[in-house]
Amino acid sequence: MASVSARFDIAGDRRFFFFLAVAMTVTIVAGFAFQFAMGRSTFAAPLLVHAHAVTFMGWTFFYLSQNMLVFTGNVALHRRIGWIGVGWVTAMVVLGIAITARIVREGRAPPFFKPLYFLTMNSLSVIAFAGLFAAAIAMRGRSDWHRRLMACAMAGLTGPAFGRLLPGPLLIPWTPWAIFAGMMLFPLAGVIHDQRSAGRIHPAWGWGIGVLVADQLLIGFVSTTGMALSAYGVPVAGGAGAKLAPLVYPPFP
């Protein structure tokens, strides 16, 4: 492990990961700004929606600021405030699943996702994000592993942004895979960076990308099981979502 760390602890790493964080932040902000510009978002949304938006967007800028601290050489402060992320990510998991349950209950799943797929996708994706984050924290003593696993975790959060930027209705039934392809551009950039700067690809990318791919495949599998179908009945009970077929694309508004 030490030899791997030494080989990848290069001057260009900090610069690359800062600008990768900038690229992911711009993507996320662009996705939600586009949503607002199109009139699909409103400040009149329920409190849960605002809490979700503030928490997830706040995390995006926290991640960017952490990379900026490392890039500018303030690693000590980066480490001191990094533990804030543990509580933050916990809140993100709870709010991510809660807002998804509310959306399907109200029958407002995007029309280019089957409602059960949407519920499964958002729930498993935020759990995969938390898992990669936990792995990155566990490897915090190995900065080369830490930053790559954290970048993979963050790449997973760009999915909703690509879902807003891409023409989802025109991509049915391949919308989820188009979004996934967009997400994977960021880890792919990391792989290319390693190959060019160090002559080899860091093993952390294999683990991080492996988790993202496994999550994508698992979503497709789980969303077709009887267990998921039974679980779907819990959040939609008594809501408008109960009138929608869970395995059929909902009507366009």
N, C-alpha and C positions, 0 to 999 in steps of 0.2 A: 504493500500500500504506500509506503514511504517513497519508493522509487517512482511510482506513478505520480504522486503529488509533486515531487521535485521536477519531474519532466514537464508538468503542465502549469507550474507556478511561474508563469511568464508575465512580463510587463504588459503585454497587450491584452491579457485576460480581463483586467479591471476595466479597461476602456471598452472592450467588446461587450461585456455584460451590462455596462451602463447604457450603451446605445441600444442594446437589445431590449432593455427595460423601457427605454424611451419609445421604441417602435411598438411594443405591446401596449403601452399607455396610450399612445396616439390612436392605435386601432380601437381600443375600448372606448375612448372618449368619442371618436368619430362615429362609432356604431350607435351610441346612445344619443349623440347630438343629432344624427340623421333621423332617429326615431322621433325625437322631439320636433324637429323641423317639419316632419311629415304629419304632425298632429296626432301621433299615436301615443304620446305621453302627455301627462298634464300634472300640474302642481296640486290639482284637486284630488289626486289619488289618495286612497286610505293610508293611515299611519304606517301600517305594516309595509306597504310598498316603499314609502319614504325611508323607513328604517333599513330595509334591504338595500336600497339604492345608495344611501349614505355609507353603509357598512362596506359594501363591495367596492364602490368607487373610492372610498377612503383607503381601503386596502391597496388599491392600485397605486395610489400616490405614496402610500407608505413604502411599498415595494420599490418604487422609483427612487424615493429619498434614501432608502437603505443602499441602493446601488450607487447613488451619487456620493454618499458618505465614503464608501470604499474607493470609488474612483478618485476622490479628492484627497485620499489618504487619512481620513478620520475613522479608522477602523475601530478604535476604542469606543467611540460613541455608537457606532453601528452595532457593536456587541452589547453595549449597555441597554439600548432601547429595543434590541431585537426580541427580547422576551415579551414585549407587548404583543407581538404577533401570535403568541400561543392563545391568549384570551380572545384576540381578534378573530382568529381562524375558527375557534369554537363557536363564536357568535355567527360567523358566516355559514357554518354547516346548519345550525338551527334555523336561521332566517332563510337560507336557500331552500331547504326542504319545506318550511312553513309557507313561503310565498308560492312555491310550485303547487302545493296542495290547495291553496286558496284559488289559484288560477284555474286548475282543473275542476274544482268544486263549482266555480262560477261559469264553467263552460267556455273559458276564454283561451284555451290552448291555441297556439298559432295554427292556422289551417293547413300548413304544410307539414305538420306533425300529427300523427295519430295520438289522441289524448293519453293513452296508456304509455306509449313510447315517450311522450314528453315528460310524464311524471317519472318514469324510470330513468330517463336520460339525465334530468336535472339532479335527481337524488343521488344516483351513482357517481355522477361527475364531480359533485361537490365533496363526496366521500373520497374519491380518488385524489382530488386536490389536497384534502387534509392529510391523506396518507403520504403523498409525496412531500408535503410540508414537514410532517413528522420525521420522515427519513432525512430530510435536509437538516433539520435541527439535530438529529442524532449524529450527523456527520459534520457538525459545525467546526470540529477541530481539524477537519480536512477541507480547507476552503475550496479546493478544486472540485471536490464532490458536492459540497454544500451549495455552491452557486449554480452548478449544473442541474441538480435536483430541484432547486428552487425555481430555476427558469422553466423547467418542465411543468412544475406545478402551476406557475403563472400562465404558461401557454394554454393550459387547460381552461383557464378562466376567460380566454379570448373567444371561446365558442359562441356565447350569446352576442358578442359584437359582430362576428361574422354572420350570425343568423339575422342580424338587422341590416347588414351591408349587402349581402348577397340576395339575388332575386329568388328567394325560397320557393314561391309558388311555381316558378318556371322549371325548377330543378326536381320536383316530385317525380319519382320516389327516392331520388338520390340526394335530397337536401342534407340529411345528416352527414353523409360522406363528403359532400362539398364543404360543409362547415369544418369537418374534421381535417380535410386537406388544408384549409386555411390555417387552422391551429398549428398544424405540423410544420408550417413554414419556419416557425421560430426555433424549434429544436434542430431542424435541418440546417438552419443558419449556423447553429452552434457546432454541428458536426463538421460543416465545411470550414469553420474557423479553426477547429482543432487540427484538421487535416493539413490546412495551409500553414498554421503557425507552429505546430509540434510534430507534424509528419505522421500522426496517428490519431485515432479517435478515442477520447476518454471513455472508459467503461460506464461512467455514470449516465451517459446518454443512452446506452443500451437499456439500463434499468428504467430510466425516466420515460423513454419512448415506449418501452415494453409495457409499462403501466398504462399509458395513454391508449395504446392499441388494444390492450386487454380490456380496458374500460369500454371502449367503443364496441368491441365484439360482444362483451357481456351485456351491454344495453340492448342490443338487438336480440340476444337470446332470452334474457330475463323478461323482456316486454311481451313475449309470446307465451309465457308459461301460465298455467292455471293458478299458481300461487300469486303471481303478479296481478292477475285478473281479479282474484278474490280481494287482494289488498287494495286494489283500485276503488272498490266499493266503499271503503272507509272514508276517504276524504270527500267523495262526491255525494255521499248520502244526504238527501234533503236539499241538494243544490241543483242548479240548472245543468251542471255537468252530468248528473245522473241520467239525463234524457239523451245524452250523446253516446253513440256506440264507441266503446273504448278502442276498438281495433279498426276504426274507419276514420278517414280524414274528415274533420268537421267542416261544415259549410263555411264559405267565405262570408265575411260580414257585409 
